[in-house]
Amino acid sequence: MRLPGLYVQVLLAILAGVLLGALWPELGTAMKPLGDAFIKLIRMLIGPIIFVTVTLGIAKVGDLRAVGRVGLKAFVYFEAVTTLAMVIGLVVVNLVRPGAGIGADPATLDAGSVAAYGARAEAGGVSDFLLAIIPDSFLGALAGGELLQVLLVAVLSGIALARGGSHAQGALEVMDRVGDFLFQIIALLMRLAPVGAFGAMAFTIGRYGIGTLAQLGALMASVYLTCALFIAVVLGLIARLAGFSLWAFLRYIGDELLIVLGTSSSETALPPLMAKLEKLGCARQVVGLVVPTGYSFNLDGTSIYLTMAAIFIAQAVGVDLSLGDQLALLAVLLVTSKGAAGVTGAGYVTLAATLSAVDTVPVAGIALILGVDRFMSEARAITNLIGNGVATIAIARWEGALDRETLARELRRGD
């Protein structure tokens, strides 16, 4: 008997995880290692895959001006789209006002639960962020798995190989084979995706309970609604301008979307997303540069969430922010959201840093959203994944590095 496709397997695993967590919370909580193990298995290969992909992409182009041009276009795109995401989040949270009427007293909030995030926010400045991009050693970047460190080492390696000319051909052939080998491992690990999704979902429901959803349901509904609006309108428009259907693309990456839904981590889908984008006709150097940097600087879902969470906390504790205050908050978020990229618990760290900087909303208010943050991580992760996929195709089209016939053929095949 033939097993159903990965899409169906992951979907069934998610449903099974929800049922187990709801009916037997303790047993569901005990499934946490399954989800953690799958995420760690994928993460252990992200560094090497990005290193090989970016290095090969730059080295094979040879024209370093083209590489710089792609990087500049990616930077402009990221800043424009993430700013728009924050503005949309700001508009929706002011219209819906999910925090109005909660009437939380800042003096009674559990400040201890967010103290660690506040301390980390104070410790991380711009200089610290820039220095953190530089690894302690060449191999340390690959071992540590920090995306920006890996990207720095890969860019330098690609430039060195590009300058090496014919003398570098042997190294390029070896790296090509290593890249194929790494993606074969990813293909094997993706068979474990249903197990990982089951464990992660069972733990989430078992640990926090479905009842938790109702406590701050207005905020959750607002975040999900805004993310859906952003995907349909903004990313849909960008996709149309780039010459492809967003809905066809979503069907094409359906497996990856379900894996992210089950694990609440967009990183688990990074390697297969890169492979699919190349298969769609995006040039390797564009995929190699845009996707890894996008995972640090093009987090549309996270941008929406941070804006809405900050205003929600203000509404919940009764702080009336003027338009000027909110725009100042938005300006600070544009900086802090980049500075905390790639850090564990980055959402809380960024939020704490932002609230500390504007000094109008109590940092302790973050305690209000700790209980339901996990349930909103799916919306953030899925939006981030889709946003980086659309960004890569759009920038490839902008750069003239997209095979439009291949794109159309592959998307039709995915229908």
N, C-alpha and C positions, 0 to 999 in steps of 0.2 A: 504493500500500500504506500503510495507516494504522499509525503508530508506536504501540508499546505505551504505556500510561499512565506518568506520572512515577514512580510507585512501582516498577514493573518496570524502568524505565530506570535508576533509581538503584541498585537491587539488582544488576542486571547490571554496572553500572559499578564497584560495590564489589568484586564477584567478580573482574572483570578487573584491578582494581588490586592485589588480593591476589596473583593469579597473576603479574603482571608484576614486582611487588616480590620475590616468592619466587624466580622463575626468572632474572630479570636485575636484581639489586639496584642496580647503578649506573644503569641506565636508569630504574628505579622511583624512585630518589632524585632523578633529574633532572626528575621530574614535579611536584615540589613547587610550582613557580610556578602550576600550574593550580589547585591547591587554595587557595593563598594569594590568588590573584586573585579567585576566587569569593567567598571570605570578605570580602575588602576591598570588593567591589562591594555586598554586602549591608550591611556595616557603614556604608558611606557614607550610607545612607538611614535607618538606625536613629534617629539623632538627630532629623532633620526629622519622621519619622513619629510618634515619641513626642511631640514638641512639639505637632504639630497635633492628635493624638488626645486628649492630656491637656487641652490648652487648650480644645478644643471641648467635651469632656465636662464640664468644670467650668463653662464659660460657659453651656452650654445647660441645666444643672441649675438654676443660679441660686441655689439654696439652699446657701450655704456651710457651714451646719451639717451638711448631708447629706454633703458632701465630707469634712469632718472626721471624721464618723462612719465612713465607709468606710475612711479612713486608720487610724483607731484599731482597727477590726476586723481589718484586714489585719495591723497590727503584732502584735496578740494572737495571731492565727493563726500568723504566721511564727515567733514565738518559741516557741510551743507545739510546732509540728510539727518545727522544726529541732532543738529540744532532744530530742524523742523520737527523731529520726533518729540523733543522737549517742549516746543511751543504747543503742539497738539495736546500733549499731556497736561500742560498748564491750562489750556482752554477747557478741556473736558472736566478736570477736577474742580474748576471754578463753577462750571455749569451744574454739575451733579452734586457737588459739596457732600461727599460721603462722610466727612468727619464732623459735620454740623450736628449739634445736639448731643454729642457724646459727653461733653462737659468734664473731661478728665482734669484732675488737679495735678499740676506738675510736681507739687510737693509730695504727693503720695505715690508717684511712679517709682518703679523698681530701677533706680539709677545704677545699681550694682550690676544688673544684667547687661548693661551696655557700656560699662566702664572700660572694658578691654578694648572695645572698638574705638572709643574716644581717645584712649591712650595711643593707639596705633595711628589714628588720624593726625594727632599732634606731632608724632614722630616722623611722619612722611611728608617732606617738602618736595619742591621741584628739583632741587639739587640731588636729594636722596633718590628720587625717581630716576633721574638721568644716570647717576652712578650705578644704580641697580641694573641698568641695561647691560653694563659691561660685566661679563662673567669673570670669576677668579682665574679660570683656565679655559683653554679651548675645549677640552673634553668635558669640563665642568658644566658648560652650557648645555651640552647634549644630555648629561646625566641629570641635571637639575630640572630640565623640562620647562624652563621659563621661556615663553614664546618669543619675547623681544630679544632675549639673549641669544637664542638659537638663530633668530632672524639676522642679528648683527654678524654673527660668526659666518652664517651662510652667505650673506652679501659679500663680505670680505673674501671668502673662499671663491665665490663665483667670479669676482673681479680679478682675482689672482689667476684663475684658470683661463679666463678670457684673454688676459694679457700674455699667457703662456703659449698661445698659438698651437702649432702642430705638436710641440713638446708635451702638451697637456692631454692629447687624445687618449693615451692609455688610461689616465686617471678618469676621464669622462666615461670611457667604456665600462670600467669597473663600477663607477657610481650608477650607471644605467642599470647594471645587473643587480646591484644592491637595492635600488629602488623597486625593481620588479619583485625581488625577494621580500621586501618589507610589505608591499601591497598584497602579496600572497598570504602573509601572516595575518594581515587585517581581514582578508576574506575568510580565513579560518575562524578568527575571533568573533566575527559578526554572527556566526552560527550560535554563539552563546548569548546574543542580544535578548532573546526571550527570557532567559534565566535572569539576566541582569535587570531587565525591566520589571519582572515579577518581584524580585527581592526589594528593589527600590520603592516600588509602589506599595507593597505590603507594609514595609517599614513606615512610610509616610502616613498612611491611613491608621495603622496600628499605634503609632507614636502620638500623633496629633489628634486623631479622631475626626470623623466626618462632621461631628457637632461643632468643631472649631470653625468650620466654614461659615456657620451662621452668625458667629459673634462679630466678625468684621466683613460680612458679606457685601456691603455696599462698596467698600474699597476694592475688594477682589473683583466684583462685577465690573467696576469702573476700569480697572487695569486691563482685564480681559477684553472689554468692549473697545478700549482705546487701541490696544494692540491689533485687534481685528480690523478696526477702522484704518489704522496706519498701513497694514498689509494690503488691504483691499484698494485703498485710494492712492496712497503715496507710492508704495512699491508697485502697485498695478499700473500706475501712470508711467513710472520709470521703465517698467518692463515693456509697455506698449511703445514708448519712444525708442527703446533698444531693439524693437522688432520681434518680440516674442510674447506669447500668452503666459501671464503669471499662473493661471490655473493649470495649464499644461505642465508648467515647471513644477508646481506643487505636487501634481500626480507623479511626476518623474522622480522626485525625491521623497516619495511617500514613506519608504522604509526608514529613511533617516529621521523624518519628522516623528514617527512613532517611537523610535529609539530615544529621541530627545524627550518626548512626552513621558516615557516610562522612567528614564533615569534623571530627569530634570537637569541634564548637563548637555550643553551644546558641543562640548569638546568630544563627546563620544562619537559624534557624527562628522568630525572634522576630516579624518582621512578619507572615508568613503565619499564625502562631499567633494573633496578635491579631485578624486578620481572621476566622479561623474561630470564635473565641470570640464575637465579635459576631454572627456568622451563627447560632450556637447559641442566641442569645437573651439573652446577657449584655449589660447596659446598657453603653453606650460609656464612661461615666465610671468604671465599675467596672473594665472592661478597661484603660482608660488609666492608672488609678492602681495597680492590683494587679500587672499584668504587669511594668512597668518596675521598680517597687520590689522585686518578687519576684526579679528577675534579680540584685539586689544583696543581698537579705536573706533570701530563701527558697530557698537552695541546698541542698536535701535531700541530693542525691548528694555534693556537696562536703563537707557536714557528716559524712556517714558515712565518706568516704574519709579526712578529716583525723584523725578519732578513731582509726580502725583503723591508719593509717600511723604515728601517734605511738606507739601501744602496740606495734606490730610492731617499730619501731626499738628500743624498750626491751627487748623479748624477744630481738631479734637480738644486742644487745650485752651481754646478761646482766644488765640492771638489773631488779631485782625490785620492782615498784611495788605498794604496799599499796592497799587500797580507797580510803583517804583520799587518797593520791597521785593515783589515777586520777580521783576526783571533782574534785580541785583542777585537774587537767588539763582536765577537761570544762568547768569553770567558766571557765577562761582561754580555752578555744576558743570559748565562747559570745560572748566579747567580740572576740577577735582575728579570728574568721571574718567578723565584720561590718566590722571596720576595714580589711580588705584587699580589700573588694569592688570589683570593676571594675578591679583592677590587673593588668597583664600579669604572668604568673607568680604570681598571687595565692596559689595552693595552696602553693607553696614558701615564699613570704614569710610566710604565716599560720603554717605549720608551724614555721618558724625562730623567729618571734616567740613562739609558744607554748612551744617547748622552751627558749628562752632565759628565759622568765618562770618556768617551774617549776623549772628548774636541776637536774633529776634525770636527764634523758636528754641525752646529748651531741648538740648541733646537727649535728655532722659526720656523724651517723648518717643524715641525709637523703641522703647519697651512695649509700646502699644501694638506694634506690628510684628514682634518676634514670633508670636504664635501662629500667624498665618502666612508669614513670608515664604515658607516652604511651598505652600499651595499656589503662590504666584510665580514661583521660579519656572514653572512649565511655560507660562505665557512669555516670560522674558527670554528663555532659552530658544523657544521655537521662533520668536520674532527675530532674535539675533541670527539664527541659522538662515532663515529665509532672506533676511536683509543682506547677509554676506554673499549668499548665492546670487541674488539679483545684482548686487554691486559688482561682482566679478564679471558677469556677462555684460553689464552696461559699460564698464570700463574697457573690457576687451573690444566691444563694438566701437567705443570712442577712440580707441587706439588703433583700430583697423586690424586687430589680432583675433578676430572671431570668424570662424567658418560658418556662414549663415546657412548654407545648404545642410551641413552636418547638424546644426542646431535644429532646424525645421524637421529633418528626418528623424532624429533621436526623440524629439518631443512628440512626434506623431506615433512613434513606436511605443512610447510610454502611455498613450491613451488606452 
